[in-house]
């Protein structure tokens, strides 16, 4: 079987699995977030945290819940890393330095999972399980809660109420993420993924000598890392490590876990607003972009020129030989079009245009299908921008799902889409003029601080501000400058957009529904899906094209 055919068959199998899970999972999540009843375990949790889960919140109260919970998460995870040296099961590892502890705490609470350290050489079992793995669950549940709050803004009228953050957080964790994660972890363990609390062992090598390796609760963290679009690996090699990703089946299974909830949330959206066709329109938009990027990535990586690449059959440098180019390309697009950041290949070793596709996928705002929760609310904000542009073209007041899109709503949406580019381009520009920041480019002797070096820095801040977490490689990010600035980019890139999303949701929930007329734009039709795709690509292109031209495009054309 040719590598191209193998890649196409894997992509087909993945689409079939996602299609089978789409309706039942989407309907189930709609039932979870609209149920008036609480499970017994949920009631216990509410009593422990002192929350009244039945109290309805307006957007300022909902936002305070999000921010308060996240601040506590950052402080707890920071302190846990700082005292690691005195904890049991620390495997002899020292406490984490202040700047790296801040960076890691910000990273995991912001659902980014950027890692400026090697997991198996820095973090003990307690920090990995009680700190990092816990944040993998609750940060994903926080994103889902914000997305559901925005959906309620469209569905509710003249109340301004968005539900209860604590109820949404607990339900998303207990009823959605934990059950799927348990099943997924069992699948990974059955296929050979590691799951234990063993210490460090000396392992012999084929060519002589030995190396140290340690065990851990790998499978349980691996599944939520993918399911919650987190991305942080237990080992430095991430999903290219056989303890995390043993074979071709688990590789495809992990891609499925990355995509299944973000895609299924479009069904949940349609059910909650009372029109599943609206969900299909958002799904079609996400699907078109995802398939287009996947096809383009596979083409760039399979297109090979020169004797070395022809002998390998494709651009094999940095690819995991167990999976091949096709699977690596599918995984790469899935992880950069969501806020996952997990990798089964070395992104810096992709072709120049392949690296550009990875960058562009994150620069879209990771909305196709995007992160768990964040992909949906990001796409809905872009839908508001699209109906506003359509209204300008025909001279009508824009409407979406029966709500007027007025000056306040457009200002909030505009602020949302401007935050991330400001962080990415601002921090990248600063890094390119500071000598110490430039000195972190590890390949400067080979490639110079040219287009590839610029791409490394641009990728780092694009990954951080978009809460992705993957790295381009070749950049020593474990420095005070990068630990601090990328940490700030992750926190600001995660929570500032949430401020505007929740304010937008509150504004919509206060409105009275507008009946459809003959001039109403039909947002469930293919025409609107096409308009939305065009809007996303044009806005992203206008924002980032100069930076892409200095990085991957310049490298690819040189």
Secondary structure, DSSP 8 states (H G I E B T S, - for coil): --HHHHHHHHHHHHHHHHHHHHHHHHHHHHHHHH-S---HHHHHHHHHHT--TT---BHHHHHHHHHHHHHHHHHHHHHHHHTGGGSTT-TT-----HHHHHHHHHHHHTT----SS-GGGT--HHIIIIIIIHHHHHHHHHHHHHHHHHHHHHH--SS-B---HHHHHHHIIIIIIHHHHHHHHHHHHHTT-------EEEEE-TTSSEEEEE--SHHHHHHHHHHTT----SSTTGGGSTTT--SHHHHHHHHHHHHHHHHHHHHHHHHHTT-HHHHHHHHHHHHHHHHHHHHHHHHHHH---SHHHHHHTS--TT--TTTHHHHHHHHHHHHHTTT----SS-GGGS-HHHHHHHHHHHHTTSTTTTSTTHHHHHHHHHHHHHHHHHHHHHTS--EETTEE--HHHHHHHHHHHHHHHHHHHHHHHHHTT-HHHHTTBTTHHHH-SSHHHHHHHHHHHHHHHTT-----SSB---SHHHHHHHHHHHHHHHHHHHHHHHHHHHHHHTS------TTS--TTSHHHHHHHHHHHHHHHHHHHHHHHHHTHHHHHH-
